[in-house]
Every structure is written in C-alpha cells, then in structure tokens.
Amino acid sequence: MTTTGPGTALVTGCASGVGEAVTRRYVARGWNVVGVDLQEVSIEGVVAVRGDVANAATWDEVARVLGDSPVDALVGAAGQIKVKPILDTTADDLRELFDVNVVGVLRGIQLCIPRMVRRGGGSIVVVASVDATLVEPQMGAYCVSKGGLVQLVRAAALEHAHQGVRINGVCPGAVDTPLLRQHLESTGDLAAGVADIESATPTGKLISADEVAACIEFLASDAAGGVSGTFLTVDGGMTSTIAFDLNAVRA
C-alpha cells in the first residue's frame, strides 16, 4: 500500500485556499481527485461534488461518485469562521461552526476509513488551526470548533492505526486565503490587519496556501509513515513567541 504514488484523493474545500492548493498538487501529480465544495470548482481534471460538508446528502453524492473505488487519501480542508465576542455568540453560531468544522470531517472519515481498510490502509489529513490550542479575540466559537477537531482526529487515529490508516492534521497560522481576508475585512481595515499579522510573525509574512498544502502532502505520503495522531504547526513561527496585543483583548 502506498499513498505517495498516484491514486484517488478526496479533498473538501477544494475551490479555494488551502483546499484548492492541495487539489492542484494532487492533479499535477496524476492523482484522480474528487473535490467537494459549496462553490463551483474550476480545476481541470477534478470530479466535483457541490454541497455542504455538514449535510449527509453531500456525502451520499460523494459515495455515489466514488462507486466501489478505493480512497487513498482524504484531505479535510473545508472550514468556516465567525467573528463574535463570547457574550454575543449564540448556540446556533456554535452549532453551525461545529457542523462544518467538526461534523463535516467526521462524515468524511466515516466514508473513507472503511474503503481505506479494504485496500490495506490510507491517509487522512485535516486542516485545523493554531486557534485549536490558543485563543484569538472574538473567535471563541471558532477556537472551540477547531479544538474539537483536534480531538476527533486523535480519537480516530488511535482507533484505526492498527488497520494501516494514518490520520493527522495541520494547524496553520495566518494563511493568505479568502477565509482570512473575510475575517480581516470584518475588522474594518484589511490592509491594517495584514500589516499587524506580518509584524507579529517572525518570518514577516503571511503563510501561502501552497506552503500549507506542501505540509499536507507530506503528512499524507509514505514519507510520514511513522506519523499518526499528530498536528504540524505551519505559522511562520508566530506561536513560538509570547508577543501579543492585549489591547485587542481589552477593546
């Protein structure tokens, strides 16, 4: 069994950001790729399923498209954010984020693991966030959902390691994606938000989606054969420091 050579990859959130970058990498290497996204997928060579990863009907369609085909790699990159103080966060807000960021991954895992076991193994990589273990102001619900995702991955990795299925994740910092720009625009000044992140990042720049995709590709490959149940931080060194802005918390 190999997850390095061309096979079949299933990628969620494939229309933009990290998911798109991962998808393009797999396509360029000759993989068969099934992509899932709410938006239209314009990457040539991808079999697209348009739908919400939180909905069971989307995964029914993915199963129909796959037929009896095995799945060598699953990349869970679909995600959603909400910018709200905790006191303004509703139960519905939290449920919505959990449905996409956690339940969406759970559904993908439940579809793919049996197929991987039948073929002798496979690899799953999900996109969490540095906010899974650290707290960003006004992002409490998002932090909670990504923390839950980390524990989901650890639990699944433990239960299926003996079957040859490796499950890992990445915890990106500030990645230059439409999702990040949506977040920064909500603060009222996109340029200032980017400048603040760059000044707080030791490498002095936003992480590119392809830099995260390269780490995902590594974790999914046989080169990471001894790695399971863990998360690789991709943040330009941001979380290696204790520099932070208390004014953002006190505002």
VMD Tcl script that draws the C-alpha trace (Angstrom):
set ca {
  {0.00 0.00 0.00}
  {1.27 3.46 -0.88}
  {-0.12 6.96 -0.54}
  {2.80 8.55 -2.36}
  {2.16 7.45 -5.93}
  {-0.90 8.41 -7.99}
  {-4.15 7.14 -6.53}
  {-7.52 8.56 -5.57}
  {-7.74 11.60 -3.31}
  {-10.85 13.18 -1.85}
  {-10.47 16.87 -0.96}
  {-13.06 19.04 0.76}
  {-12.98 22.82 0.46}
  {-11.25 22.34 -2.88}
  {-12.47 25.53 -4.61}
  {-10.25 28.00 -2.76}
  {-7.48 28.50 -0.24}
  {-5.58 25.54 1.15}
  {-8.03 23.03 -0.29}
  {-7.51 24.39 -3.79}
  {-3.73 24.35 -3.39}
  {-3.79 20.71 -2.23}
  {-6.10 19.75 -5.09}
  {-3.84 21.35 -7.68}
  {-0.84 19.50 -6.25}
  {-2.61 16.14 -6.49}
  {-3.86 16.82 -10.02}
  {-0.37 17.84 -11.14}
  {0.98 14.51 -9.86}
  {-1.57 12.48 -11.79}
  {-3.97 11.59 -9.00}
  {-7.68 11.06 -9.50}
  {-9.30 13.77 -7.40}
  {-12.85 14.08 -6.17}
  {-13.41 17.59 -4.83}
  {-16.19 18.80 -2.54}
  {-17.13 22.45 -2.09}
  {-20.08 24.80 -1.74}
  {-18.67 26.84 -4.61}
  {-18.17 25.88 -8.23}
  {-14.91 24.01 -8.80}
  {-12.95 25.20 -11.82}
  {-9.87 22.95 -11.61}
  {-9.49 20.83 -14.72}
  {-9.42 17.11 -14.07}
  {-11.34 17.23 -10.78}
  {-14.62 15.38 -10.36}
  {-16.59 17.93 -8.38}
  {-19.40 17.44 -5.88}
  {-21.07 20.68 -4.95}
  {-22.51 20.72 -1.47}
  {-22.17 21.45 2.24}
  {-19.84 19.02 4.05}
  {-22.13 19.25 7.08}
  {-25.01 17.66 5.17}
  {-25.39 13.90 4.87}
  {-26.82 14.32 1.35}
  {-23.48 15.74 0.16}
  {-21.67 12.64 1.34}
  {-24.29 10.39 -0.22}
  {-23.43 12.05 -3.53}
  {-19.69 11.62 -2.88}
  {-20.28 7.93 -2.23}
  {-22.26 7.66 -5.47}
  {-19.47 9.35 -7.44}
  {-16.82 7.10 -5.92}
  {-18.79 3.94 -6.51}
  {-16.63 0.99 -5.46}
  {-13.39 2.92 -5.89}
  {-10.92 2.91 -3.01}
  {-9.77 6.16 -1.42}
  {-6.04 6.54 -0.83}
  {-6.06 9.99 0.74}
  {-8.65 12.27 2.31}
  {-7.90 15.94 2.92}
  {-10.45 17.81 5.04}
  {-9.87 21.47 4.24}
  {-13.43 22.83 4.30}
  {-13.93 25.32 7.10}
  {-15.92 28.26 8.34}
  {-15.31 31.13 10.75}
  {-17.39 33.53 12.82}
  {-16.11 36.72 14.39}
  {-18.08 37.41 17.58}
  {-17.38 38.05 21.25}
  {-18.34 35.18 23.52}
  {-21.25 37.12 25.05}
  {-22.73 37.64 21.58}
  {-22.15 34.06 20.42}
  {-25.37 32.07 20.17}
  {-25.86 28.34 20.47}
  {-26.76 28.34 16.77}
  {-23.45 30.03 15.95}
  {-21.58 27.28 17.75}
  {-23.67 24.54 16.15}
  {-23.05 25.97 12.69}
  {-19.29 26.01 13.17}
  {-19.30 22.53 14.65}
  {-21.40 21.22 11.77}
  {-18.86 22.41 9.19}
  {-15.55 22.23 11.05}
  {-16.10 19.02 13.00}
  {-19.14 17.09 11.74}
  {-18.07 17.70 8.13}
  {-14.75 16.00 8.86}
  {-16.46 13.21 10.80}
  {-18.65 12.39 7.80}
  {-15.61 12.26 5.53}
  {-13.74 10.00 7.93}
  {-16.70 7.66 8.22}
  {-16.99 7.39 4.45}
  {-13.30 6.91 3.73}
  {-11.93 4.72 6.52}
  {-13.83 1.55 5.50}
  {-12.59 2.00 1.93}
  {-9.04 2.52 3.17}
  {-9.19 -0.54 5.39}
  {-10.37 -2.70 2.49}
  {-7.36 -1.62 0.40}
  {-4.90 -2.12 3.25}
  {-4.58 1.43 4.55}
  {-4.64 5.09 3.66}
  {-4.03 8.56 4.98}
  {-6.25 11.38 6.21}
  {-5.10 14.94 6.85}
  {-7.34 17.70 8.17}
  {-6.88 21.44 8.42}
  {-7.26 22.71 11.99}
  {-5.71 25.98 13.20}
  {-3.35 27.43 15.77}
  {-6.65 28.56 17.30}
  {-7.24 24.94 18.29}
  {-4.94 25.41 21.27}
  {-4.61 29.21 21.53}
  {-7.39 31.78 21.78}
  {-7.88 34.66 19.39}
  {-10.05 37.61 20.47}
  {-13.66 37.41 19.24}
  {-13.03 34.00 17.71}
  {-14.15 31.88 20.66}
  {-16.62 29.66 18.80}
  {-14.12 29.04 16.02}
  {-11.43 28.15 18.57}
  {-13.78 25.71 20.27}
  {-14.66 24.01 16.99}
  {-11.03 23.62 15.92}
  {-10.12 22.28 19.37}
  {-12.86 19.70 18.95}
  {-11.49 18.80 15.53}
  {-8.06 18.08 17.01}
  {-9.56 15.63 19.48}
  {-11.66 13.99 16.77}
  {-8.51 13.33 14.76}
  {-6.67 11.91 17.75}
  {-9.55 9.59 18.61}
  {-9.93 8.32 15.05}
  {-6.17 7.90 14.65}
  {-6.00 5.80 17.80}
  {-8.87 3.55 16.80}
  {-7.64 2.84 13.27}
  {-3.83 2.90 13.48}
  {-3.72 -0.92 13.62}
  {-5.58 -1.04 10.30}
  {-2.98 0.95 8.41}
  {-4.90 4.22 8.42}
  {-2.91 7.28 9.47}
  {-4.82 10.41 10.50}
  {-3.05 13.71 11.10}
  {-3.59 17.42 10.69}
  {-2.02 20.80 10.21}
  {-2.50 23.84 12.42}
  {-1.93 26.83 10.17}
  {-1.45 30.34 11.44}
  {-2.35 33.31 9.26}
  {-2.69 31.89 5.74}
  {-3.40 34.17 2.82}
  {-6.78 32.74 1.82}
  {-10.23 34.18 1.07}
  {-11.31 32.98 4.54}
  {-8.59 35.04 6.25}
  {-9.35 38.10 4.14}
  {-13.03 37.74 5.01}
  {-12.04 37.74 8.68}
  {-9.77 40.76 8.36}
  {-12.28 42.73 6.31}
  {-14.79 42.25 9.13}
  {-12.48 44.29 11.37}
  {-12.86 47.27 9.02}
  {-9.33 47.61 7.65}
  {-7.91 44.75 5.60}
  {-4.53 46.38 4.94}
  {-4.00 47.17 8.62}
  {-4.97 43.63 9.56}
  {-2.43 42.15 7.17}
  {0.25 44.53 8.44}
  {-0.50 43.57 12.06}
  {-0.16 39.86 11.26}
  {3.07 40.34 9.37}
  {4.57 42.32 12.24}
  {3.59 39.57 14.71}
  {5.03 36.77 12.57}
  {8.76 36.08 12.89}
  {9.07 35.33 9.16}
  {7.40 38.68 8.48}
  {4.80 37.44 6.01}
  {1.51 35.66 5.64}
  {1.78 31.92 5.02}
  {0.81 30.94 1.49}
  {-1.84 28.32 0.86}
  {0.69 26.28 -1.10}
  {3.09 26.23 1.85}
  {0.38 24.61 3.94}
  {-0.55 22.29 1.06}
  {3.05 21.07 0.87}
  {2.90 20.07 4.54}
  {-0.41 18.29 3.98}
  {1.01 16.41 1.02}
  {3.95 15.32 3.17}
  {1.74 14.08 6.02}
  {-0.43 12.15 3.56}
  {2.56 10.49 1.90}
  {4.61 7.45 2.82}
  {7.42 9.82 3.82}
  {5.40 10.41 7.01}
  {4.71 6.71 7.52}
  {5.61 6.88 11.21}
  {3.34 9.82 11.95}
  {-0.23 9.42 13.18}
  {-2.49 11.32 15.54}
  {-0.42 14.49 15.46}
  {-0.58 18.06 14.15}
  {2.05 20.06 12.31}
  {2.05 23.79 13.06}
  {2.53 25.95 9.97}
  {2.57 29.55 11.20}
  {5.86 31.21 10.31}
  {6.96 30.96 13.93}
  {4.04 33.01 15.27}
  {3.24 30.69 18.17}
  {6.89 30.33 19.16}
  {6.75 33.76 20.78}
  {4.82 35.38 23.64}
  {4.33 38.64 21.77}
  {0.66 39.59 21.71}
  {-1.58 42.63 21.75}
  {-3.57 42.89 24.97}
  {-5.35 45.95 23.57}
  {-7.20 43.63 21.20}
  {-8.48 41.65 24.18}
  {-9.39 44.68 26.27}
  {-11.14 46.57 23.48}
}
mol new
graphics top color blue
foreach p $ca { graphics top sphere $p radius 0.5 }
foreach p [lrange $ca 0 end-1] q [lrange $ca 1 end] { graphics top cylinder $p $q radius 0.2 }
display resetview
